[in-house]
Amino acid sequence: MGRLRNAKIHVERAIKQKKIFMIQGRYPVIRCLLRRRGWVEKKMVHHLGTTLLLPHKDLDSSVMGDSDTTEDEDEDEDEAFRLPQLFEFDDLLEFDDLHGTHALMSRMVRNEIPYFIWTTRRDVLDCRFLSKDQMINHYARAGSFTTKVGLCLNLRNLPWFDEADADSFFPRCYRLGAEDDKKAFIEDFWLTAARNVLKLVVKSEWKSYSIQAKEEEAPGAKKTVMCQKHGHKGLRCVRTPKHREAAGDKQPKKQEKKPVTVSPEFVDEALCACEEHLNSVAHVDIDKDVEAPLYLSPEGWSLFLQRYYQVVHEGAELRYLDTQVQRCEDILQQLRAVVPQMDMEGDRNIWIVKPGAKSRGRGIMCMDHLEEILKLVDGYPMMMKDCKWVVQKYIEQPLLIFGTKFDLRQWFLVTDWNPLTVWFYRDSYIRFSTQPFSLKNLDNSVHLCNNSIQKHLENSCHRHPLLPSDNMWSSQKFQAHLQEMGAPNAWSTIIVPGMKAAVIHALQTSQDTVQSRKASFELYGADFVFGEDFQPWLIEINASPTMAPSTAVTARLCAGVQADTLRVVIDRRLDRSCDTGAFELIYKQVRWLGPGSTQGGLPIVELRALRSHKPGSSHGPATVTGYSPFTPLSLHFPICKVDIL
């Protein structure tokens, strides 16, 4: 009887204080922390009706993972629940309700209104029927930045919201189901191939000097790598790895097959295509027909690509003249000023093809032949019709750790869309591939660090022994590694400011599409890959990021981010000065009430969110400008600058 009386008193207090919560799935950390705050759970059931719950949704999973159109990337990973052995908070996981007290209280509040709702997906609830004081952990219509297609489209509008270029932090991306995008991608592939030819010439020239210096040190060795054996003075060759292997130092047992050669005219074509691109960017060709092809006809480009494939993939010998080397260097230097992704795009023209209707890394492929990419997507006419196929430039020169690719999962929290209010989590984790990095092997096991893919694979025996067996590091371990490799300031001066800027820019361009609701909030997970210069590149943003304790690293960090989320969205409502844990407020706009408001003329605010940025650095803007969630208003309202908290 004492237990029943105490439960009844607790329930009455919770009802009076509006501390009734409802959770879809397990989420033991959220559940336990709410109970510690005096909240009582109302069990979520399948038949709540259309006023609260859309029918026929699966509610059994606790860790649905990350989103695309399905708002889910990682697979359910809490079937074998391991958190009690890994979690470090004292007694936090006493949620099993051994005495049935919580179940008893849940029955008592079964007809009460929940004032805090946590679900794995937004569409299990119809937010239109929620009252203003009911909190929920999702915003409607957030697909403008949590889907591959949405992010691809919306970041193109960034110049309307800020003085920034999305190409400086988001790899080039196209929708293959949209005719204009498809055409733009094909032209991009052509021009990238042309740039790569110039890169191969310059790279080969530098290697030639290196080889020549070594050969001069060796007695009796040849002192030139020029192709004078063909009778052309000043003619040089690009020797690809496959060609060098075929013509190696070992004496052949039989006559080797003569390698395929590509003439210097091929380099001239690449030079002319790049020069025309530069003229186009500079508007020198303003009188040219906009429908005219780029330098070559489509048929000419097809032949160009065939020779390009021969050189890059089949080991053909590319010949070039001494006079072409300086032209290649000069044009590449000019291109670097107008193509922000020159350094990361490599020279093999690899693109990553993503089916926008799938998630958890399913259906993603790395490809380096234009014809194969178009053939693949044309084989799915319904997906093409709905513009579901997305193709994105692959980062061919990523930052590696012990020769292995990795990406970083970065959490951030949005607590309001008008004014846009963004919290950035100071802790994050990186995920390693199970295989050593190689551009010659395009298998997903090498290039996709998604845990949904990698967890089914065994670590390669060729990996470095210092890599973790569970393929995860905390951001603290990553920072220690940067210190050891001689880049102690890369994290604070390049990586973090760049990630903050990318997140804010992605949200800025989505403000006019996301359905703002004052009692809502949402935790997102952004995935980044870094260039060799430590520049962060945003790959995607996930709604409902997985909270599964798949490793010791995620067990600690996922529990921590859930705990700190509650500090921000619940505790801070009562105490604005409360501890927000590892969350840092990085961006907050002045609320815009609209041109018809009696309080019109409200200034736009430029928030100095990235104060660690050093003036003159080329690694992103020092400030992030916060515009209204609609059209650019700088023509109508004054701009002022304030420092963020």
C-alpha angles and dihedrals in degrees: 000000000000090000092050093048093049091047091051092050090049092049093048090052092048092050092049092049093043091242100147116128136184128201132191109219129350109308092160094183094055091043094049095045092050091050089052088056091055098261122144122214124236107202115241112229134187098244102056091127133237094293091072111005130036110229129250097028122141108241100171099089120089100188108039091165131211131349142242116143086324091044089231133101109154121058123245104283105172098077089107098040111213104162099106091064094047107034118099105200112108112258091334095139101058089123101118092097095221093181096044093241096130092047089052092051091046090058089050092056098039091116096042127103114254113229096190119045125182118185136166092231133031096222096064087080132049102224092194089077096050120103121238093258096051110103121211131178098232142068122213122242095018091140088101087085106010094063128068093236094044095051091045092054103038099049088062087070094057095108087064090058105033144003093259139107118231089207088070093066109011120063114239110277136188138184107231093198092063112079096217091048092047091053091047091051093051091051090047090052090051094049092044089054090051092051090048091057089056090048091051091053093049093043091049091050092055090047089050092058090048093048092045092052091052093046092052088057091054114078115239094010125134111265100209140052094195115123094241089139086077091056097250115125112214092016115135135183138226105222111199120205092257091052093048090050091052092048095039128155095263115100109253119240090216138014109295118230111256109254121242112259130206117207128234089254086076089060089049090055091051091048093050092048091052092046090052090050090053090050090051092052090048090047091238087135094054092131093052120109106262090219093055114114122251107272093298128053117248087260090050091051090050090057090044091055092049090057090043090055090049091055100040102034108018102044099247117166112248113207122202138169128247089241091058095057097072091045089053092050093047095048093046088053090053092046091052088065093056102030107061092186097057095109098048100040096074122198106280099076095231117174130186115228116207128188101220094208094062133069144192089057093296116155095008115140136179111223136174105186119081094209092054092049093052092044091052096052094040087060090070105056095171092054090046090051091054092045090240098143115089125185121195133183110259117231100241096179105047127163106265132201112214090340094306131114121238140172132206129234111214122186125211133173128218114201098171139012098199101064092020106234119187131185120195122207114228094209124066140153138228128223123212130210116242091229134060114261118264133158090205091065111059095182115135091237088070101040109029115071093185108136090220087067103032097048090069093054133078120238112259116253087225094063121111112270092230092065114103117257091224090051097234137108130182117239088251090059089047091052090051089052091051088052091052093049091054100259103105095155099044093094097051100035104036115010103045097039090047093050092048092051093048093050093048093047092051090052094045092059092050100050095099093052105041114088105238119216123176097219094048131091134170139203115215135188119218120196120214136185120195131223123228087264089057091250108152117233117200111227102175145328120233130206115213094020111205117269093189116140092227094151138013088261096053092040090062100036098042091051090048096051091049091051092048092046089060090049090057101041100035112019095041091057089066098033118027091192096052123127110273095190114218094346116111122194103232104165139025127162129207105255115257113216096189134258092279094056121112085230093059120149093056107159124246112238128223106208119206093221097153103051093154090069114111118227112252094025118135094214101097138301123316092220135034115217118220113212129176118281091253134044123345107281101187088104091059108031134043121251123229132178128229133171117245121237 
